[in-house]
Amino acid sequence: MSTTITNQNTLLKVVLAILLPPLAVFMDKGIGTQFFLNVVLTLIGFWIVGVIHALIVVL
């Protein structure tokens, strides 16, 4: 049962990493360096750089 919940959480984070990268990083790491780095990368890097960073952090 716990592996099913873990897989669902990972799937949710991956979907959020694609749609809203900073939210996915926040859910995984909280507010910290990774979160602020992702916000900057998402705003400055035309969104796709933030998505790549969020996927690296989440996975």
C-alpha positions as CSV (number, residue, x, y, z in Angstrom):
1,M,0.0,0.0,0.0
2,S,2.8,2.5,0.8
3,T,4.5,1.9,-2.5
4,T,1.2,2.8,-4.3
5,I,1.0,6.0,-2.3
6,T,4.7,6.8,-3.0
7,N,4.2,6.2,-6.8
8,Q,1.1,8.4,-6.8
9,N,3.1,11.2,-5.0
10,T,5.9,10.9,-7.5
11,L,3.5,11.0,-10.4
12,L,1.8,14.1,-9.0
13,K,5.2,15.8,-8.5
14,V,6.3,15.0,-12.1
15,V,3.0,16.4,-13.5
16,L,3.5,19.5,-11.3
17,A,7.1,19.8,-12.4
18,I,5.9,20.1,-16.0
19,L,3.0,22.4,-15.3
20,L,4.2,24.5,-12.3
21,P,7.9,23.8,-11.6
22,P,8.4,25.9,-8.5
23,L,5.4,24.2,-6.8
24,A,6.8,20.8,-7.4
25,V,10.1,21.8,-5.9
26,F,8.4,23.4,-3.0
27,M,6.4,20.2,-2.3
28,D,9.6,18.1,-2.4
29,K,12.2,20.4,-0.7
30,G,10.2,23.2,0.9
31,I,11.3,26.8,0.8
32,G,15.0,27.0,0.4
33,T,17.8,27.3,-2.1
34,Q,16.4,24.8,-4.5
35,F,13.0,26.6,-4.5
36,F,14.4,30.0,-5.2
37,L,16.8,28.7,-7.8
38,N,13.9,27.1,-9.6
39,V,11.8,30.3,-9.5
40,V,14.7,32.2,-11.0
41,L,15.3,29.6,-13.7
42,T,11.6,29.4,-14.5
43,L,11.3,33.2,-14.9
44,I,14.6,33.9,-16.6
45,G,15.0,30.6,-18.5
46,F,11.8,30.7,-20.5
47,W,10.0,28.0,-18.4
48,I,11.7,24.9,-19.9
49,V,14.9,25.4,-17.8
50,G,12.7,25.4,-14.7
51,V,11.0,22.3,-15.8
52,I,14.3,20.5,-16.3
53,H,15.5,21.6,-12.9
54,A,12.3,20.6,-11.2
55,L,12.4,17.1,-12.7
56,I,16.0,16.7,-11.6
57,V,15.0,17.7,-8.0
58,V,11.8,15.6,-7.9
59,L,13.3,12.5,-9.4
